[in-house]
Amino acid sequence: MSNGVVANGASVGQTHTTSQRYLSTRGEDSGLSFEEVVLKGLATDGGLYIPEAIPSADNWESWKDLPFTDLAFNIISLFISPSEIPSEDLKDIINRSYATFRAEEVTPLVNLQGDIHLLELFHGPTFAFKDVALQFLGNLFEYFLVRKNKGRTGRDRYHLTVVGATSGDTGSAAIYGLRGKKDVSVFMLHPKGRVSPVQEQQMTTVLDANVHNLAVTGNFDNCQDIVKALFADPEINSTHKLGAVNSINWARILAQTVYYFHAYFSLLRQQPSTFKLGDKVRFAVPSGNFGDILAGYFAFRMGLPVDKLVIATNENDILDRFFKTGRYEKKPTYGPNAEGGLEQDGVKAHEDGVKETLSPAMDILVSSNFERLLWFLAYQFASSAGMDDEWNKKQAGQEVSSWLSDLKNKGGFGPVYKDVLEAARKNFESERVSDQETLDTIKSIYKEVGYVLDPHSAVGVEAARRTQKRALAEEGAAKHIISLSTAHPAKFAGAVELALEEEPGFNFQEKVLPPEFIGLDKKEKRVSDVANDWKAVREVVRQQVEEEFKVFGY
Ligand SMILES: *Cc1c(COP(=O)(O)O)cnc(C)c1O
């Protein structure tokens, strides 16, 4: 199979056997292999890794009837040299990653209403979309570590200690991705008593020896600070190899590109009279750290016919403000959150400005993965000067570094050049959805079609509805739109019950609760209480890794 590698639209005629290399968005780190970027996560210069060239999926149309795992292999293998992971091994990693999903199609598409379709991404082990990426990432980690450790039987083994903080949503997906994996331990810190009961149970009932739940006396910010302190600590770094599984890991984005293609092909099968191969489709994506929707951008750049990617934010709306103003700022100077703004919705705001909403997995101040899109925008802008590719890349890295430095030191940057903003708007639209609108959407969709949305998915559906309305007014006809459903409603029972409690005949237990959640509260738990003190946590990490080694006999 030959696939031209496209560097921003210009085919340079390489083939798929050419080694795929990665560079940092801040320009100071390049030439890395896939394995290096997966194990490192964050680049040495503080940037995020992106492929040096986005491969084009030249024969994507011939993939239309493939099952999910075969499609995943075709897409993912374009980004990994077979010399790094032989095809048979990659196939095996992919097959094992998606065998844990309850739905045969892995990510099924359902028609919600008219031309709005829902891509259900919550059929993995923890009932949230992050499973799609983390099941794959866990197996990749294990594959690389086992390979590094060939011939080593004792303490000389390369052992990864993954440390992360969670407010509840991502912790369980990371734990399920890494449970039972060889040569990797996972420590997940959560604020004691401050995550929802279901989320707490999902995490602490995993009893594998390599899974360590730490309940911190404090809040989520304290947990994050402890993790940061550990990563910055020379002492633990001299004895343990710390790893992260947060959404900046390139492998997570890569795994997520697959379901954009898969959804497109599902739509072809489901709407044969109104949707043909080559027709453009829209996607609406409930967004926080911009990882999910960025995968859609990569799918588009690889050749999938995407009309627009609609960013759906909650009241933490930095992305929506960027698309409206060209300014990327932590503290809003535009919109309902701006000083003097009209909105009084009772939503609790943290000291740093993050609001606590009904869709907590999207409660962010800045979107870490947006940096990757910024690089491509800066690169495109630099390319218009007509210099060589090396110069363009250098320019892009410098531009991104300067933007991100302003974000850190001045709280924001922009407005960006008009051409940059226009280029962004060519592929993206944005919508901001309030908590009240989220509840209204859950309610109205339930009333109209009987489907129960989780609050994150509801943010996406509301954005999709607005997009369709606007398209109808402006273009006279709306295209099909696929709204990504990122969590099962049972994970966010509070918001769902709040929205539907007054609906006649609605019964959460019967309508929503999956059998896997029943009796979870009675299962055995394993969790250690720790003080809000990073040195105490460091001691617990050391001890528990040590005990784990004993279990494995080294
Ligand atoms: C993480 C998450 C999101 C946001 O995805 P990003 O990649 O951070 O934009 C949306 N919904 C749910 C349920 C999530 O867990």
The ligand as an SDF file (V2000), in Angstrom:
LIG
                    3D

 15 15  0  0  0  0  0  0  0  0999 V2000
  -12.6080   14.3220   28.4640 C   0  0  0  0  0  0  0  0  0  0  0  0
  -14.0370   14.4580   28.1630 C   0  0  0  0  0  0  0  0  0  0  0  0
  -14.5260   15.4330   27.2670 C   0  0  0  0  0  0  0  0  0  0  0  0
  -13.6300   16.4640   26.6130 C   0  0  0  0  0  0  0  0  0  0  0  0
  -12.7190   15.9300   25.6920 O   0  0  0  0  0  0  0  0  0  0  0  0
  -11.4110   16.7510   25.2920 P   0  0  0  0  0  0  0  0  0  0  0  0
  -10.6130   15.8230   24.4710 O   0  0  0  0  0  0  0  0  0  0  0  0
  -10.7440   17.1160   26.5830 O   0  0  0  0  0  0  0  0  0  0  0  0
  -11.8550   17.9540   24.5400 O   0  0  0  0  0  0  0  0  0  0  0  0
  -15.8790   15.4510   27.0010 C   0  0  0  0  0  0  0  0  0  0  0  0
  -16.7280   14.6010   27.5980 N   0  0  0  0  0  0  0  0  0  0  0  0
  -16.3070   13.6620   28.4710 C   0  0  0  0  0  0  0  0  0  0  0  0
  -17.2950   12.7660   29.1170 C   0  0  0  0  0  0  0  0  0  0  0  0
  -14.9550   13.5460   28.7820 C   0  0  0  0  0  0  0  0  0  0  0  0
  -14.5520   12.6100   29.6520 O   0  0  0  0  0  0  0  0  0  0  0  0
  1  2  1  0
  2  3  1  0
  2 14  2  0
  3  4  1  0
  3 10  2  0
  4  5  1  0
  5  6  1  0
  6  7  2  0
  6  8  1  0
  6  9  1  0
 10 11  1  0
 11 12  2  0
 12 13  1  0
 12 14  1  0
 14 15  1  0
M  END
$$$$
